[in-house]
Every structure is written in structure tokens, then in C-alpha cells.
Amino acid sequence: MAPTELSARQASGAAAREINVLRNTRVLRDSDTLGAERRICLLQWATALGALPAAGLAADRKIRLKLYEGVGDETLPEVHTCSRELHLPPYASAQQLREKLLLALDHLADGFQNK
């Protein structure tokens, strides 16, 4: 196989994973999965804000979704508060994204505390 064919195949695979991740993000709009309390947790986790500003998040300050490349299905979503990014691994299904996101949100307060 020629190098350009391999690159095209890899690119189409990456595009398919990205499309799948985008389809799965409907979980983020599901009020049964993310009720008011969990939405606040997600806001805190992704932005380090304790509450939504009265005027909302400015367009350049909204939480951006990114594909978390090079990780497997066992990896939890990851955030970068400075850039307000939520990195989502390429989970195979919306159900898997729901489970991993809720697991991450349920353990927000765990941190680095000594117990």
C-alpha cells in the first residue's frame, strides 16, 4: 500500500471516530443524565467556576469539546480548566460516554486528599 493511501485510510478512520464522538455528545444535552446539579458539577470541573456568570459564558469562554486521541475506552474524560476544554475519548457508544462522564463527575471531590 502506498504511503498516501495509508494516510487517507488513517484520516478516514480519525474522521469516523470524531463523528462517533460528536454523535455521542447528545448525552451532554440529556436532562435525565445531566440534571441541574450535575450540570453545575460539569461547569465547575471544566471551568473552575463555582457558578455560571449572570451574563452566561462569553462566546470565547464557552466549554469546548475535543476528541481525546490515543486513549482507550477505559479512559475517563479529561478537562483543561485554563482553556475550558472537555476532552472526550472515542467511546463506542453514548451509553459508554454517559457512564464514564458520570463516574468522573461523581469523583470530583476526591482530589489529592490524604485519607
Buried (B, 14 or more C-beta within 10 A) or exposed (E): EEEEEEEEEEEEEEEEBBEBBEEBBEBBEEEEBBEEEBBBBBBBBBBEBEEEEEEEBEEEEEBEBBBBEEBEEEBBBBBEEEEBBBBBBBBEEBEBBBBBBBEBBEEEEEEEEEE
